[in-house]
Amino acid sequence: MTGTRRIDIKAGLLVSIVLKKDQQTGKLTEGIVKDILTNSAVHPHGIKVRLTDGSVGRVKKITP
């Protein structure tokens, strides 16, 4: 599942995000969602979130 719809993302979910510094390479970082930072219902590049470790990036994959 991709992370382009805000409704699919909740605090506590395990997700893979791409950090701002890794956008060129597409390297993914895995973690647990702490906060949802995007206000719009959908975003074509992924919903921006903050993970429990403080990393901020856009969701590329939601792990079930």
Distance bins in CASP14 RR format, pairs under 12 A and 6 or more apart:
PFRMAT RR
TARGET T0000
AUTHOR 0000-0000-0000
RMODE 2
METHOD distances of the structure
MODEL  1
1 7 0 0 0 0 0 1 0 0 0 0 0
1 8 1 0 0 1 0 0 0 0 0 0 0
1 9 0 0 0 0 1 0 0 0 0 0 0
1 13 0 0 0 0 0 1 0 0 0 0 0
1 14 0 0 0 0 0 1 0 0 0 0 0
1 15 0 0 0 0 1 0 0 0 0 0 0
1 16 0 0 0 0 0 1 0 0 0 0 0
1 46 0 0 0 0 0 1 0 0 0 0 0
1 47 0 0 0 0 0 1 0 0 0 0 0
1 59 0 0 0 0 1 0 0 0 0 0 0
1 60 0 0 0 0 0 1 0 0 0 0 0
1 61 1 0 0 1 0 0 0 0 0 0 0
1 62 1 0 1 0 0 0 0 0 0 0 0
1 63 0 0 0 0 1 0 0 0 0 0 0
1 64 1 0 0 1 0 0 0 0 0 0 0
2 8 0 0 0 0 1 0 0 0 0 0 0
2 9 0 0 0 0 0 1 0 0 0 0 0
2 15 0 0 0 0 0 1 0 0 0 0 0
2 16 0 0 0 0 0 1 0 0 0 0 0
2 17 0 0 0 0 0 1 0 0 0 0 0
2 18 0 0 0 0 0 1 0 0 0 0 0
2 42 0 0 0 0 0 1 0 0 0 0 0
2 43 0 0 0 0 0 1 0 0 0 0 0
2 44 0 0 0 0 0 1 0 0 0 0 0
2 45 0 0 0 0 0 1 0 0 0 0 0
2 46 1 0 0 1 0 0 0 0 0 0 0
2 47 0 0 0 0 1 0 0 0 0 0 0
2 58 0 0 0 0 0 1 0 0 0 0 0
2 59 1 0 0 1 0 0 0 0 0 0 0
2 60 1 0 0 1 0 0 0 0 0 0 0
2 61 1 0 0 1 0 0 0 0 0 0 0
2 62 1 0 0 1 0 0 0 0 0 0 0
3 9 1 0 0 1 0 0 0 0 0 0 0
3 10 0 0 0 0 0 1 0 0 0 0 0
3 13 0 0 0 0 0 1 0 0 0 0 0
3 15 1 0 0 1 0 0 0 0 0 0 0
3 16 0 0 0 0 1 0 0 0 0 0 0
3 17 0 0 0 0 1 0 0 0 0 0 0
3 18 0 0 0 0 0 1 0 0 0 0 0
3 33 0 0 0 0 0 1 0 0 0 0 0
3 36 0 0 0 0 0 1 0 0 0 0 0
3 38 0 0 0 0 0 1 0 0 0 0 0
3 42 0 0 0 0 1 0 0 0 0 0 0
3 43 0 0 0 0 1 0 0 0 0 0 0
3 44 0 0 0 0 0 1 0 0 0 0 0
3 45 0 0 0 0 1 0 0 0 0 0 0
3 46 1 0 1 0 0 0 0 0 0 0 0
3 47 1 0 1 0 0 0 0 0 0 0 0
3 48 0 0 0 0 0 1 0 0 0 0 0
3 49 0 0 0 0 1 0 0 0 0 0 0
3 57 0 0 0 0 0 1 0 0 0 0 0
3 58 1 0 0 1 0 0 0 0 0 0 0
3 59 1 1 0 0 0 0 0 0 0 0 0
3 60 1 0 0 1 0 0 0 0 0 0 0
3 61 1 0 0 1 0 0 0 0 0 0 0
3 62 1 0 1 0 0 0 0 0 0 0 0
3 63 0 0 0 0 0 1 0 0 0 0 0
4 38 0 0 0 0 1 0 0 0 0 0 0
4 40 0 0 0 0 0 1 0 0 0 0 0
4 41 0 0 0 0 1 0 0 0 0 0 0
4 42 1 0 1 0 0 0 0 0 0 0 0
4 43 1 0 0 1 0 0 0 0 0 0 0
4 44 1 0 0 1 0 0 0 0 0 0 0
4 45 1 0 0 1 0 0 0 0 0 0 0
4 46 1 0 1 0 0 0 0 0 0 0 0
4 47 1 0 0 1 0 0 0 0 0 0 0
4 48 0 0 0 0 0 1 0 0 0 0 0
4 58 0 0 0 0 1 0 0 0 0 0 0
4 59 1 0 0 1 0 0 0 0 0 0 0
4 60 0 0 0 0 1 0 0 0 0 0 0
4 61 0 0 0 0 0 1 0 0 0 0 0
4 62 0 0 0 0 0 1 0 0 0 0 0
5 36 0 0 0 0 0 1 0 0 0 0 0
5 38 0 0 0 0 0 1 0 0 0 0 0
5 40 0 0 0 0 0 1 0 0 0 0 0
5 41 1 0 0 1 0 0 0 0 0 0 0
5 42 1 0 1 0 0 0 0 0 0 0 0
5 43 0 0 0 0 1 0 0 0 0 0 0
5 44 0 0 0 0 0 1 0 0 0 0 0
5 46 0 0 0 0 1 0 0 0 0 0 0
5 47 1 0 0 1 0 0 0 0 0 0 0
5 59 0 0 0 0 1 0 0 0 0 0 0
5 62 0 0 0 0 1 0 0 0 0 0 0
6 33 0 0 0 0 0 1 0 0 0 0 0
6 36 1 0 0 1 0 0 0 0 0 0 0
6 37 0 0 0 0 0 1 0 0 0 0 0
6 38 1 0 0 1 0 0 0 0 0 0 0
6 39 0 0 0 0 1 0 0 0 0 0 0
6 40 1 0 0 1 0 0 0 0 0 0 0
6 41 1 0 1 0 0 0 0 0 0 0 0
6 42 1 0 0 1 0 0 0 0 0 0 0
6 43 1 0 0 1 0 0 0 0 0 0 0
6 46 0 0 0 0 1 0 0 0 0 0 0
6 47 1 0 1 0 0 0 0 0 0 0 0
6 48 0 0 0 0 1 0 0 0 0 0 0
6 49 0 0 0 0 1 0 0 0 0 0 0
6 58 0 0 0 0 0 1 0 0 0 0 0
6 59 0 0 0 0 1 0 0 0 0 0 0
6 62 0 0 0 0 0 1 0 0 0 0 0
7 36 0 0 0 0 0 1 0 0 0 0 0
7 38 0 0 0 0 0 1 0 0 0 0 0
7 40 0 0 0 0 0 1 0 0 0 0 0
7 41 1 0 0 1 0 0 0 0 0 0 0
7 42 0 0 0 0 1 0 0 0 0 0 0
7 47 0 0 0 0 1 0 0 0 0 0 0
7 62 0 0 0 0 0 1 0 0 0 0 0
8 15 0 0 0 0 1 0 0 0 0 0 0
8 33 0 0 0 0 0 1 0 0 0 0 0
8 36 0 0 0 0 0 1 0 0 0 0 0
8 41 0 0 0 0 0 1 0 0 0 0 0
8 42 0 0 0 0 1 0 0 0 0 0 0
8 43 0 0 0 0 0 1 0 0 0 0 0
8 46 0 0 0 0 0 1 0 0 0 0 0
8 47 0 0 0 0 1 0 0 0 0 0 0
8 49 0 0 0 0 0 1 0 0 0 0 0
8 59 0 0 0 0 1 0 0 0 0 0 0
8 61 0 0 0 0 0 1 0 0 0 0 0
8 62 1 0 0 1 0 0 0 0 0 0 0
8 64 0 0 0 0 0 1 0 0 0 0 0
9 15 1 0 0 1 0 0 0 0 0 0 0
9 17 0 0 0 0 0 1 0 0 0 0 0
9 32 0 0 0 0 0 1 0 0 0 0 0
9 33 1 0 0 1 0 0 0 0 0 0 0
9 34 0 0 0 0 0 1 0 0 0 0 0
9 35 0 0 0 0 0 1 0 0 0 0 0
9 36 1 0 1 0 0 0 0 0 0 0 0
9 37 0 0 0 0 0 1 0 0 0 0 0
9 38 0 0 0 0 1 0 0 0 0 0 0
9 41 0 0 0 0 0 1 0 0 0 0 0
9 42 0 0 0 0 0 1 0 0 0 0 0
9 43 0 0 0 0 0 1 0 0 0 0 0
9 46 0 0 0 0 1 0 0 0 0 0 0
9 47 1 0 1 0 0 0 0 0 0 0 0
9 48 0 0 0 0 1 0 0 0 0 0 0
9 49 1 0 0 1 0 0 0 0 0 0 0
9 50 0 0 0 0 0 1 0 0 0 0 0
9 51 0 0 0 0 0 1 0 0 0 0 0
9 57 0 0 0 0 0 1 0 0 0 0 0
9 58 0 0 0 0 0 1 0 0 0 0 0
9 59 1 0 0 1 0 0 0 0 0 0 0
9 60 0 0 0 0 0 1 0 0 0 0 0
9 61 0 0 0 0 0 1 0 0 0 0 0
9 62 1 0 0 1 0 0 0 0 0 0 0
9 63 0 0 0 0 0 1 0 0 0 0 0
10 32 0 0 0 0 0 1 0 0 0 0 0
10 33 1 0 0 1 0 0 0 0 0 0 0
10 34 0 0 0 0 0 1 0 0 0 0 0
10 35 0 0 0 0 0 1 0 0 0 0 0
10 36 0 0 0 0 1 0 0 0 0 0 0
10 47 0 0 0 0 0 1 0 0 0 0 0
10 49 0 0 0 0 0 1 0 0 0 0 0
10 59 0 0 0 0 0 1 0 0 0 0 0
10 62 0 0 0 0 1 0 0 0 0 0 0
11 31 0 0 0 0 0 1 0 0 0 0 0
11 32 0 0 0 0 1 0 0 0 0 0 0
11 33 1 0 1 0 0 0 0 0 0 0 0
11 34 1 0 0 1 0 0 0 0 0 0 0
11 35 1 0 0 1 0 0 0 0 0 0 0
11 36 1 0 0 1 0 0 0 0 0 0 0
11 37 0 0 0 0 0 1 0 0 0 0 0
11 49 0 0 0 0 1 0 0 0 0 0 0
11 50 0 0 0 0 1 0 0 0 0 0 0
11 51 0 0 0 0 0 1 0 0 0 0 0
11 52 0 0 0 0 1 0 0 0 0 0 0
12 31 0 0 0 0 1 0 0 0 0 0 0
12 32 1 0 1 0 0 0 0 0 0 0 0
12 33 1 0 1 0 0 0 0 0 0 0 0
12 34 1 0 0 1 0 0 0 0 0 0 0
12 35 0 0 0 0 0 1 0 0 0 0 0
12 36 0 0 0 0 0 1 0 0 0 0 0
12 49 0 0 0 0 0 1 0 0 0 0 0
12 50 0 0 0 0 0 1 0 0 0 0 0
12 51 0 0 0 0 1 0 0 0 0 0 0
12 52 0 0 0 0 1 0 0 0 0 0 0
12 62 0 0 0 0 0 1 0 0 0 0 0
12 63 0 0 0 0 0 1 0 0 0 0 0
13 30 0 0 0 0 0 1 0 0 0 0 0
13 31 0 0 0 0 1 0 0 0 0 0 0
13 32 1 0 0 1 0 0 0 0 0 0 0
13 33 1 0 1 0 0 0 0 0 0 0 0
13 34 0 0 0 0 0 1 0 0 0 0 0
13 35 0 0 0 0 0 1 0 0 0 0 0
13 36 0 0 0 0 0 1 0 0 0 0 0
13 47 0 0 0 0 0 1 0 0 0 0 0
13 49 0 0 0 0 1 0 0 0 0 0 0
13 51 0 0 0 0 0 1 0 0 0 0 0
13 52 0 0 0 0 0 1 0 0 0 0 0
13 59 0 0 0 0 1 0 0 0 0 0 0
13 61 0 0 0 0 0 1 0 0 0 0 0
13 62 1 0 0 1 0 0 0 0 0 0 0
13 63 1 0 0 1 0 0 0 0 0 0 0
13 64 0 0 0 0 1 0 0 0 0 0 0
14 29 0 0 0 0 0 1 0 0 0 0 0
14 30 1 0 0 1 0 0 0 0 0 0 0
14 31 1 0 0 1 0 0 0 0 0 0 0
14 32 1 0 1 0 0 0 0 0 0 0 0
14 33 0 0 0 0 1 0 0 0 0 0 0
14 49 0 0 0 0 0 1 0 0 0 0 0
14 51 0 0 0 0 1 0 0 0 0 0 0
14 52 0 0 0 0 0 1 0 0 0 0 0
14 59 0 0 0 0 0 1 0 0 0 0 0
14 61 0 0 0 0 1 0 0 0 0 0 0
14 62 1 0 0 1 0 0 0 0 0 0 0
14 63 1 0 1 0 0 0 0 0 0 0 0
14 64 0 0 0 0 1 0 0 0 0 0 0
15 28 0 0 0 0 1 0 0 0 0 0 0
15 29 0 0 0 0 1 0 0 0 0 0 0
15 30 1 0 0 1 0 0 0 0 0 0 0
15 31 1 0 0 1 0 0 0 0 0 0 0
15 32 1 0 0 1 0 0 0 0 0 0 0
15 33 1 0 1 0 0 0 0 0 0 0 0
15 34 0 0 0 0 0 1 0 0 0 0 0
15 36 0 0 0 0 0 1 0 0 0 0 0
15 46 0 0 0 0 0 1 0 0 0 0 0
15 47 0 0 0 0 1 0 0 0 0 0 0
15 48 0 0 0 0 0 1 0 0 0 0 0
15 49 1 0 0 1 0 0 0 0 0 0 0
15 50 0 0 0 0 0 1 0 0 0 0 0
15 51 1 0 0 1 0 0 0 0 0 0 0
15 52 0 0 0 0 0 1 0 0 0 0 0
15 55 0 0 0 0 0 1 0 0 0 0 0
15 57 0 0 0 0 1 0 0 0 0 0 0
15 58 0 0 0 0 1 0 0 0 0 0 0
15 59 1 0 1 0 0 0 0 0 0 0 0
15 60 0 0 0 0 1 0 0 0 0 0 0
15 61 1 0 0 1 0 0 0 0 0 0 0
15 62 1 0 1 0 0 0 0 0 0 0 0
15 63 1 0 0 1 0 0 0 0 0 0 0
15 64 0 0 0 0 0 1 0 0 0 0 0
16 22 0 0 0 0 0 1 0 0 0 0 0
16 26 0 0 0 0 0 1 0 0 0 0 0
16 27 0 0 0 0 1 0 0 0 0 0 0
16 28 1 0 1 0 0 0 0 0 0 0 0
16 29 1 0 0 1 0 0 0 0 0 0 0
16 30 1 0 1 0 0 0 0 0 0 0 0
16 31 1 0 0 1 0 0 0 0 0 0 0
16 32 0 0 0 0 0 1 0 0 0 0 0
16 33 0 0 0 0 0 1 0 0 0 0 0
16 46 0 0 0 0 0 1 0 0 0 0 0
16 49 0 0 0 0 0 1 0 0 0 0 0
16 51 0 0 0 0 0 1 0 0 0 0 0
16 55 0 0 0 0 0 1 0 0 0 0 0
16 57 0 0 0 0 0 1 0 0 0 0 0
16 58 0 0 0 0 0 1 0 0 0 0 0
16 59 1 0 0 1 0 0 0 0 0 0 0
16 60 1 0 1 0 0 0 0 0 0 0 0
16 61 1 0 1 0 0 0 0 0 0 0 0
16 62 0 0 0 0 1 0 0 0 0 0 0
16 63 1 0 0 1 0 0 0 0 0 0 0
17 23 0 0 0 0 0 1 0 0 0 0 0
17 26 0 0 0 0 0 1 0 0 0 0 0
17 27 0 0 0 0 0 1 0 0 0 0 0
17 28 1 0 0 1 0 0 0 0 0 0 0
17 29 1 0 1 0 0 0 0 0 0 0 0
17 30 1 0 0 1 0 0 0 0 0 0 0
17 31 1 0 0 1 0 0 0 0 0 0 0
17 32 0 0 0 0 0 1 0 0 0 0 0
17 33 0 0 0 0 1 0 0 0 0 0 0
17 34 0 0 0 0 0 1 0 0 0 0 0
17 36 0 0 0 0 0 1 0 0 0 0 0
17 37 0 0 0 0 0 1 0 0 0 0 0
17 38 0 0 0 0 0 1 0 0 0 0 0
17 45 0 0 0 0 0 1 0 0 0 0 0
17 46 0 0 0 0 1 0 0 0 0 0 0
17 47 0 0 0 0 1 0 0 0 0 0 0
17 48 0 0 0 0 1 0 0 0 0 0 0
17 49 1 0 0 1 0 0 0 0 0 0 0
17 50 0 0 0 0 1 0 0 0 0 0 0
17 51 1 0 0 1 0 0 0 0 0 0 0
17 53 0 0 0 0 0 1 0 0 0 0 0
17 54 0 0 0 0 0 1 0 0 0 0 0
17 55 1 0 0 1 0 0 0 0 0 0 0
17 56 0 0 0 0 1 0 0 0 0 0 0
17 57 1 0 1 0 0 0 0 0 0 0 0
17 58 1 0 0 1 0 0 0 0 0 0 0
17 59 1 0 1 0 0 0 0 0 0 0 0
17 60 1 0 0 1 0 0 0 0 0 0 0
17 61 0 0 0 0 1 0 0 0 0 0 0
17 62 0 0 0 0 0 1 0 0 0 0 0
17 63 0 0 0 0 0 1 0 0 0 0 0
18 24 0 0 0 0 1 0 0 0 0 0 0
18 25 0 0 0 0 1 0 0 0 0 0 0
18 26 1 0 1 0 0 0 0 0 0 0 0
18 27 1 0 0 1 0 0 0 0 0 0 0
18 28 1 0 0 1 0 0 0 0 0 0 0
18 29 1 0 0 1 0 0 0 0 0 0 0
18 30 0 0 0 0 0 1 0 0 0 0 0
18 45 0 0 0 0 1 0 0 0 0 0 0
18 46 0 0 0 0 1 0 0 0 0 0 0
18 47 0 0 0 0 0 1 0 0 0 0 0
18 48 0 0 0 0 0 1 0 0 0 0 0
18 49 0 0 0 0 0 1 0 0 0 0 0
18 55 0 0 0 0 0 1 0 0 0 0 0
18 56 0 0 0 0 0 1 0 0 0 0 0
18 57 1 0 0 1 0 0 0 0 0 0 0
18 58 1 0 1 0 0 0 0 0 0 0 0
18 59 0 0 0 0 1 0 0 0 0 0 0
18 60 1 0 1 0 0 0 0 0 0 0 0
18 61 0 0 0 0 1 0 0 0 0 0 0
19 25 0 0 0 0 1 0 0 0 0 0 0
19 26 0 0 0 0 1 0 0 0 0 0 0
19 27 1 0 0 1 0 0 0 0 0 0 0
19 28 0 0 0 0 1 0 0 0 0 0 0
19 29 1 0 1 0 0 0 0 0 0 0 0
19 30 0 0 0 0 0 1 0 0 0 0 0
19 31 0 0 0 0 0 1 0 0 0 0 0
19 48 0 0 0 0 0 1 0 0 0 0 0
19 49 0 0 0 0 0 1 0 0 0 0 0
19 50 0 0 0 0 0 1 0 0 0 0 0
19 51 0 0 0 0 1 0 0 0 0 0 0
19 53 0 0 0 0 0 1 0 0 0 0 0
19 54 0 0 0 0 0 1 0 0 0 0 0
19 55 1 0 0 1 0 0 0 0 0 0 0
19 56 1 0 0 1 0 0 0 0 0 0 0
19 57 1 0 1 0 0 0 0 0 0 0 0
19 58 0 0 0 0 1 0 0 0 0 0 0
19 59 0 0 0 0 0 1 0 0 0 0 0
19 60 0 0 0 0 0 1 0 0 0 0 0
20 26 0 0 0 0 0 1 0 0 0 0 0
20 27 0 0 0 0 0 1 0 0 0 0 0
20 29 0 0 0 0 0 1 0 0 0 0 0
20 45 0 0 0 0 0 1 0 0 0 0 0
20 48 0 0 0 0 1 0 0 0 0 0 0
20 55 0 0 0 0 1 0 0 0 0 0 0
20 56 1 0 0 1 0 0 0 0 0 0 0
20 57 1 0 0 1 0 0 0 0 0 0 0
20 58 0 0 0 0 1 0 0 0 0 0 0
21 27 0 0 0 0 1 0 0 0 0 0 0
21 29 0 0 0 0 0 1 0 0 0 0 0
21 55 0 0 0 0 0 1 0 0 0 0 0
21 56 0 0 0 0 0 1 0 0 0 0 0
21 57 0 0 0 0 1 0 0 0 0 0 0
22 28 1 0 0 1 0 0 0 0 0 0 0
22 29 1 0 0 1 0 0 0 0 0 0 0
22 55 0 0 0 0 0 1 0 0 0 0 0
22 56 0 0 0 0 0 1 0 0 0 0 0
22 57 0 0 0 0 1 0 0 0 0 0 0
22 58 0 0 0 0 0 1 0 0 0 0 0
22 60 0 0 0 0 0 1 0 0 0 0 0
23 29 0 0 0 0 0 1 0 0 0 0 0
23 45 0 0 0 0 1 0 0 0 0 0 0
23 46 0 0 0 0 0 1 0 0 0 0 0
23 57 0 0 0 0 1 0 0 0 0 0 0
23 58 0 0 0 0 1 0 0 0 0 0 0
23 60 0 0 0 0 0 1 0 0 0 0 0
26 45 0 0 0 0 0 1 0 0 0 0 0
26 57 0 0 0 0 0 1 0 0 0 0 0
26 58 0 0 0 0 0 1 0 0 0 0 0
26 60 0 0 0 0 1 0 0 0 0 0 0
26 61 0 0 0 0 0 1 0 0 0 0 0
27 55 0 0 0 0 0 1 0 0 0 0 0
27 57 0 0 0 0 0 1 0 0 0 0 0
27 60 0 0 0 0 0 1 0 0 0 0 0
28 51 0 0 0 0 0 1 0 0 0 0 0
28 55 0 0 0 0 0 1 0 0 0 0 0
28 57 0 0 0 0 0 1 0 0 0 0 0
28 58 0 0 0 0 0 1 0 0 0 0 0
28 59 0 0 0 0 1 0 0 0 0 0 0
28 60 1 0 0 1 0 0 0 0 0 0 0
28 61 1 0 0 1 0 0 0 0 0 0 0
28 63 0 0 0 0 0 1 0 0 0 0 0
29 49 0 0 0 0 0 1 0 0 0 0 0
29 50 0 0 0 0 0 1 0 0 0 0 0
29 51 1 0 0 1 0 0 0 0 0 0 0
29 52 0 0 0 0 0 1 0 0 0 0 0
29 53 0 0 0 0 1 0 0 0 0 0 0
29 54 0 0 0 0 0 1 0 0 0 0 0
29 55 1 0 1 0 0 0 0 0 0 0 0
29 56 0 0 0 0 0 1 0 0 0 0 0
29 57 1 0 0 1 0 0 0 0 0 0 0
29 58 0 0 0 0 0 1 0 0 0 0 0
29 59 0 0 0 0 0 1 0 0 0 0 0
29 60 0 0 0 0 1 0 0 0 0 0 0
29 61 0 0 0 0 0 1 0 0 0 0 0
30 51 0 0 0 0 1 0 0 0 0 0 0
30 52 0 0 0 0 0 1 0 0 0 0 0
30 53 0 0 0 0 0 1 0 0 0 0 0
30 55 0 0 0 0 1 0 0 0 0 0 0
30 57 0 0 0 0 0 1 0 0 0 0 0
30 59 0 0 0 0 0 1 0 0 0 0 0
30 60 0 0 0 0 0 1 0 0 0 0 0
30 61 0 0 0 0 1 0 0 0 0 0 0
30 62 0 0 0 0 0 1 0 0 0 0 0
30 63 1 0 0 1 0 0 0 0 0 0 0
31 49 0 0 0 0 1 0 0 0 0 0 0
31 50 0 0 0 0 0 1 0 0 0 0 0
31 51 1 0 1 0 0 0 0 0 0 0 0
31 52 1 0 0 1 0 0 0 0 0 0 0
31 53 1 0 0 1 0 0 0 0 0 0 0
31 54 0 0 0 0 1 0 0 0 0 0 0
31 55 1 0 0 1 0 0 0 0 0 0 0
31 56 0 0 0 0 0 1 0 0 0 0 0
31 57 0 0 0 0 0 1 0 0 0 0 0
31 59 0 0 0 0 0 1 0 0 0 0 0
31 60 0 0 0 0 0 1 0 0 0 0 0
31 61 0 0 0 0 0 1 0 0 0 0 0
31 62 0 0 0 0 0 1 0 0 0 0 0
31 63 0 0 0 0 1 0 0 0 0 0 0
32 49 0 0 0 0 1 0 0 0 0 0 0
32 50 0 0 0 0 0 1 0 0 0 0 0
32 51 1 0 0 1 0 0 0 0 0 0 0
32 52 1 0 1 0 0 0 0 0 0 0 0
32 53 0 0 0 0 1 0 0 0 0 0 0
32 54 0 0 0 0 0 1 0 0 0 0 0
32 55 0 0 0 0 0 1 0 0 0 0 0
32 62 0 0 0 0 0 1 0 0 0 0 0
32 63 0 0 0 0 0 1 0 0 0 0 0
33 47 0 0 0 0 1 0 0 0 0 0 0
33 48 0 0 0 0 0 1 0 0 0 0 0
33 49 1 0 1 0 0 0 0 0 0 0 0
33 50 1 0 0 1 0 0 0 0 0 0 0
33 51 1 0 0 1 0 0 0 0 0 0 0
33 52 1 0 0 1 0 0 0 0 0 0 0
33 53 0 0 0 0 0 1 0 0 0 0 0
33 54 0 0 0 0 0 1 0 0 0 0 0
33 55 0 0 0 0 0 1 0 0 0 0 0
33 56 0 0 0 0 0 1 0 0 0 0 0
33 57 0 0 0 0 0 1 0 0 0 0 0
33 59 0 0 0 0 1 0 0 0 0 0 0
33 62 0 0 0 0 1 0 0 0 0 0 0
33 63 0 0 0 0 0 1 0 0 0 0 0
34 49 1 0 0 1 0 0 0 0 0 0 0
34 50 1 0 1 0 0 0 0 0 0 0 0
34 51 1 0 1 0 0 0 0 0 0 0 0
34 52 1 0 1 0 0 0 0 0 0 0 0
34 53 0 0 0 0 1 0 0 0 0 0 0
34 54 1 0 0 1 0 0 0 0 0 0 0
34 55 0 0 0 0 1 0 0 0 0 0 0
34 56 0 0 0 0 1 0 0 0 0 0 0
34 57 0 0 0 0 0 1 0 0 0 0 0
35 47 0 0 0 0 0 1 0 0 0 0 0
35 48 0 0 0 0 1 0 0 0 0 0 0
35 49 1 0 0 1 0 0 0 0 0 0 0
35 50 1 0 1 0 0 0 0 0 0 0 0
35 51 0 0 0 0 1 0 0 0 0 0 0
35 52 0 0 0 0 1 0 0 0 0 0 0
35 54 0 0 0 0 1 0 0 0 0 0 0
35 55 0 0 0 0 0 1 0 0 0 0 0
35 56 0 0 0 0 1 0 0 0 0 0 0
35 57 0 0 0 0 0 1 0 0 0 0 0
36 43 0 0 0 0 0 1 0 0 0 0 0
36 46 0 0 0 0 0 1 0 0 0 0 0
36 47 1 0 0 1 0 0 0 0 0 0 0
36 48 1 0 0 1 0 0 0 0 0 0 0
36 49 1 0 1 0 0 0 0 0 0 0 0
36 50 0 0 0 0 1 0 0 0 0 0 0
36 51 0 0 0 0 0 1 0 0 0 0 0
36 56 0 0 0 0 0 1 0 0 0 0 0
36 57 0 0 0 0 0 1 0 0 0 0 0
36 58 0 0 0 0 0 1 0 0 0 0 0
36 59 0 0 0 0 1 0 0 0 0 0 0
37 43 0 0 0 0 0 1 0 0 0 0 0
37 46 0 0 0 0 0 1 0 0 0 0 0
37 47 1 0 0 1 0 0 0 0 0 0 0
37 48 1 0 1 0 0 0 0 0 0 0 0
37 49 1 0 0 1 0 0 0 0 0 0 0
37 50 1 0 0 1 0 0 0 0 0 0 0
37 51 0 0 0 0 0 1 0 0 0 0 0
37 54 0 0 0 0 0 1 0 0 0 0 0
37 55 0 0 0 0 0 1 0 0 0 0 0
37 56 1 0 0 1 0 0 0 0 0 0 0
37 57 0 0 0 0 1 0 0 0 0 0 0
37 58 0 0 0 0 1 0 0 0 0 0 0
37 59 0 0 0 0 0 1 0 0 0 0 0
38 44 0 0 0 0 0 1 0 0 0 0 0
38 45 0 0 0 0 1 0 0 0 0 0 0
38 46 1 0 0 1 0 0 0 0 0 0 0
38 47 1 0 1 0 0 0 0 0 0 0 0
38 48 1 0 1 0 0 0 0 0 0 0 0
38 49 1 0 0 1 0 0 0 0 0 0 0
38 50 0 0 0 0 0 1 0 0 0 0 0
38 56 0 0 0 0 0 1 0 0 0 0 0
38 57 0 0 0 0 1 0 0 0 0 0 0
38 58 0 0 0 0 1 0 0 0 0 0 0
38 59 0 0 0 0 1 0 0 0 0 0 0
39 47 0 0 0 0 1 0 0 0 0 0 0
39 48 0 0 0 0 1 0 0 0 0 0 0
40 46 0 0 0 0 0 1 0 0 0 0 0
40 47 0 0 0 0 1 0 0 0 0 0 0
40 48 0 0 0 0 1 0 0 0 0 0 0
41 47 0 0 0 0 1 0 0 0 0 0 0
42 59 0 0 0 0 0 1 0 0 0 0 0
43 49 0 0 0 0 0 1 0 0 0 0 0
43 57 0 0 0 0 0 1 0 0 0 0 0
43 58 1 0 0 1 0 0 0 0 0 0 0
43 59 0 0 0 0 1 0 0 0 0 0 0
43 60 0 0 0 0 0 1 0 0 0 0 0
44 58 0 0 0 0 1 0 0 0 0 0 0
45 57 0 0 0 0 1 0 0 0 0 0 0
45 58 1 0 1 0 0 0 0 0 0 0 0
45 59 0 0 0 0 1 0 0 0 0 0 0
45 60 0 0 0 0 1 0 0 0 0 0 0
46 57 0 0 0 0 1 0 0 0 0 0 0
46 58 1 0 1 0 0 0 0 0 0 0 0
46 59 1 0 1 0 0 0 0 0 0 0 0
46 60 1 0 0 1 0 0 0 0 0 0 0
46 61 0 0 0 0 0 1 0 0 0 0 0
46 62 0 0 0 0 0 1 0 0 0 0 0
47 56 0 0 0 0 0 1 0 0 0 0 0
47 57 0 0 0 0 1 0 0 0 0 0 0
47 58 1 0 0 1 0 0 0 0 0 0 0
47 59 1 0 1 0 0 0 0 0 0 0 0
47 60 0 0 0 0 0 1 0 0 0 0 0
47 61 0 0 0 0 0 1 0 0 0 0 0
47 62 0 0 0 0 1 0 0 0 0 0 0
48 55 0 0 0 0 0 1 0 0 0 0 0
48 56 1 0 0 1 0 0 0 0 0 0 0
48 57 1 0 1 0 0 0 0 0 0 0 0
48 58 1 0 1 0 0 0 0 0 0 0 0
48 59 1 0 0 1 0 0 0 0 0 0 0
48 60 0 0 0 0 0 1 0 0 0 0 0
49 55 0 0 0 0 1 0 0 0 0 0 0
49 56 1 0 0 1 0 0 0 0 0 0 0
49 57 1 0 0 1 0 0 0 0 0 0 0
49 58 1 0 0 1 0 0 0 0 0 0 0
49 59 1 0 1 0 0 0 0 0 0 0 0
49 60 0 0 0 0 0 1 0 0 0 0 0
49 62 0 0 0 0 0 1 0 0 0 0 0
50 56 1 0 1 0 0 0 0 0 0 0 0
50 57 1 0 0 1 0 0 0 0 0 0 0
50 58 0 0 0 0 0 1 0 0 0 0 0
50 59 0 0 0 0 0 1 0 0 0 0 0
51 57 0 0 0 0 1 0 0 0 0 0 0
51 58 0 0 0 0 0 1 0 0 0 0 0
51 59 0 0 0 0 0 1 0 0 0 0 0
END
